[in-house]
Structures are given as C-alpha cells and as structure tokens.
C-alpha cells in the first residue's frame, strides 16, 4: 500500500474532532447512543500504521524504509511489503543507507546494525554502542554510523571513533573528503 500522508492527517483530524465534541458535551458519544458511531457499516479497515524513520532507494523498484519494532519495508515499484529480518525485540531502526541493491545498511536502538546482501538481512557486529541515528558513506569501503557513538567501516573492519564531545550525532554529510557531523 502506498503511504498516504493526507490519509494519516485526515484520520488524525477526525479523531481530534470527535474528542473535541466529547469534551464539549462532557459525554462519551458512543456510550450516549450516537448511531453514527454504533456501526461498522461502510467503514473500511484502517491500514497498518508504520512508524518509518528513514528511507533509501537504488531504483524505482528498490525502495527501502525502516522504523519502529525493527520494521523493514520494501517497495517493489507497485506495493510496499514488510520484510522479515529474523530479529526479535522492539528496538527502532532510525537509519538506512546503501551503495546498491546488494549492500544496504540499517541501524538503530540497542546498537543494532543490520546488513542486506541482496538476499537476506543479518545482524552485524560493528563495535557501535548505544543508539544509531544516521548512516552515510561514499562507497562500500567507507561507511559511517553515528548516534551516541561513531563507527567507521573500511571495507574489512568496523572501527569505533572516539569523539571530542559528549553529544549525540543526529546528522552527517560529506564535503569532499571531510565528514561533517552535527
């Protein structure tokens, strides 16, 4: 199902309107017998709510999104579908980046770092600690994960980088050979 921001906003507005009416009248409208709230006739099932935090793609039919409860979703050009990563637990994935359809990285809470090799997702041991908020890079041998710590992949090994400050990294960008963090 395509993500429709307008539907989410319309649903939010409808809920806010109902709560405002209940607050004005001082009663629960359904308990008061409002027939419009007493039936499911003509009401469509709501689409699942997905708390996406990051999106990345290599082609129109290779779009990936990550979010809450280890959610990993893929858009194949027509439909979104949830992808099983095999991970258990409720940590949120906040960051997503890749070099192509067979080299995609995701990271998030609990120092979780996942790698997609074109076939399956697997958990990676990176030396990263804490919560990851952003991933960026310039090639498959130059990948950076930032958050409550900073780690760099040189194509063979992950290296933890000591930071000269005590703050979480929320954004990273390259300018030439310089990595900027904020």
N, C-alpha and C positions, 0 to 999 in steps of 0.2 A: 504494500500500500504506500502510495506516495505520502510524504509528510506534508501536512497542510496547516500552516501556521494560522490561517484565517479560521479554520475549524476549531482549533485549540482556543483561540481568542473568543470565538462565538460561544463555545461551551463555558468558558470562564465567565463571560458576561451574563449568560443565562443563570448560572449558579449565583453570581453576585446579586442579580435582580431578585431571585427567589429569596435569598437571605434577607435582602432589604425589605421585601414585602412582609416576611415573617416578623422581622424586628419591628416594623411599623404597627402591625396588628397585635403583636405580643402572643401569637399562637403559631403552632406548627400547622401549616396549610394542609398537609396530608392527613394529620390527625383530625382536623376540623372538617374533613369530608369533601375537600375540593375534588370534583370528579375529574378534572383535567390531570390531576396528579395520581389518580387512583387506578390507572390502566396503563398497560404496556402497548396498547393498540397503536400501530403506526410509528412506534419508537424503534429506531434501529439500535442494534448493539453497538456500544462505543468501541472504537478501535483501540488497541492496546496503547498505553502511554509509555513512551520510551524516553528516558532522560539522556539524550545524546549530549556529549561533552566535546567531541572532536569528530571531524570528517576529513577524509583524504581519498583521492582517486588518481588512477593512472590512465583511465579511459572512460568513455561514457558508460560502458557496461562493467566497469570495475571500480565502483564507489563503495567505500567502507565507512562505517560510523561506529563509535564506541560510546559507552556511557555507564549508567548505574548497574550494579549487580553483575559485573563482568559482561555486560551486554556488548556483543559484537554483531553488527548487521552488515549485509552486503546488498547493494543494488546492482542487478544484472542488466540494466537498461530498460526493464519493464516493471519489475517488482522488487520490493525490499523483503529480505528473509533473515531471520536470526540464525547465526552460525554457532554451532557448538564448539566451544574451546576446550571442553573437558575439565575446566576449572570449577571448583566449588567455592562458595563463600559469597559475601555480598559486597566486596570492595568495588568501588567505582573506578572505571578506566577513564582518565582525563585527557590522554594524549595519543596521537596517532600520526605516523609518518612513514613513508617508504620511498624506495627507489624504482619500484616497478611491481607488477602483479605477483612476483615471487620473492619479494623482500619487503615485508611490511612489519612495522614495529608498533606496539601499543603498550602503554604504561599507565599506572595509577596508584591508588592507595595500597598500603601494605607492601610497598616496594615490589609490586607485581610488574613484571616486564614480560610481554609475550612477543613471539616472532612467528610470522606466517611465511612459509617457504614455497607457497604456491599450491601446496597440497593440504597442509594442516597447521593449526596453531599449536605452539608449545611454549611452556614457561622457560624463561632464560635466567641463568644465574649471572648477574651483572655486577654485583658489589654495590649496587644502588641501595640506599637505605631511605626509609621514610616514604613520603608521598610524592609521586611524579606528577608534574603539571604540564610539561611540554617536552616534545621531542622534535629535533631538527637535525639536519645534516646536509652534506654536499655530495656524498657518494656512499656506496655500501661499506666503505672502509673509513668513514668519517661521520659517525653518528653521535649525537649528544642527547642526554636525558637530564632535564632539570626539574627541580622542585625543592624539597627540603635538603637535597644534596645535588651534586653534579657528577655525572659519569660520562666517559668518552669511550667509544668503540673504535679501534684502529684497524678493523678488518679481521683481527685474530682474537684479541682480548679486550675486556672491559677494564677501564681504569677509573678509580674514584679520584676526583679532583678536589683538593681542599680549597675552600672559599675563604676570602679575606673578610667576609661579613657574615652576620647571623640572621639572614633573611631568606625567605622562600623565593625561588626563581619562578616567575609566572610567564615570562616570555623570553624568547631567544631569536636572534636573527644574525645572518652573516652579512658582512660588508667586506668583499674580497676575502682575505684570509683571517679577518678578525671576527670573532664570535662576540656579539653583544648580548648581555643578559640583563634582565630587569625583574 
